[in-house]
């Protein structure tokens, strides 16, 4: 029976908005990841059947099928195709699901899954072009409510009884864990440095802050409601970055002399209320565990995207996972959230953490626009 295995995983450092990576065209950033991935794995790019690439802001510099443009920019043969995926914040993770399905179905033998977002150059919401993406029938169904992720995060905090202090403490923990991982060199192998136009090299995640306090964060204004709890500090950062996985089957890996790192064990989707928007990781986690036949205690590490601190905290309250196993190297609050590139950034970090700590099963899930979530269980090989 065919399977889907990951033989290499890489990412760029995550740049802050208008930071070091803001001067790099997103196609070039993607091409750098693709070229580095093939070089690191020692694979002839001509063997790649497709590049499945997540990107949310498919407008301007990120339009015209950036997946194909990136493959060509990487110098790969013109025979290598590319397709661009938008499942909002989970686009990169969905790229992995599509790639895995193609491998198992026999449509692919070697495939790349990844993603990119340059939020400095293509600001969030650019693709709306001042238009409303919801028709009359949608708006009638939801009483004219226009989904807003920040308000959704506030709704979650209220529904789960999460205080401003709890959210800020979680945010500080994200930075603390990310700083420790950076200082210990845990990110070094997974990050491919980017040489910039002026000759300097970007090699470190730029969003990590050190030495914050709950008292200091309490002075910040709320971002979405005057009497709310969500602030810039307990939300994910606007970022630039790209990441990718090289995937194949166990049989093909053996034929090519590649050593698989992990197998895609189980992959599912879940949908919930699109107005509160961000709660689907909870049913997605329940669904992926049920489908996999594994128990919660079988999972040694969890990556739950930190779109806002209220999202993983609500997930933790309902799922009951070990808090120490949740985002052990920090999350998007500290490391940033380059939308289309985040799914495989999280997965790259998860894979390295599993490998370095001998963890057999890891689970990743992300909230997504429209009230959706992907969930993936990986098995270390």
Buried (B, 14 or more C-beta within 10 A) or exposed (E): EEBBBBBBBBBBBBBBBEBBBBBBBBBBBBBBBBBBBBEBBEBEBEBBBBBBBBBBBBBBBBBEBBBBBBBBBBEBEEEBBBEBBBBBBBBBBBBBBBBBBBBBEEEBBBBBBBBBBBBBBBBBEBBEEEEEEBEEEBEEEEEEBEBEBBBBBBBBBBEBEBEBEBBBBBBBBBBBBBBBBBEEEBBEEBBBBBEBEEEEEBBBBBBBBEEBEEEEBEEEEBBBBEEBBBBBBBBBBBBBBBBBBBBBBBEBBEEBEBEBBBBBBBBBBBEBBBBBBBBBBBBBBBBBBEBBEBEBEEBBBBBBBBBBBBBBBBBBEBBEBEBEBBBBBBBBBBBBBBBBBBBBBBBBBBBBBBBEEEBBBBBBBBBBBEBBBBBBBBBBB
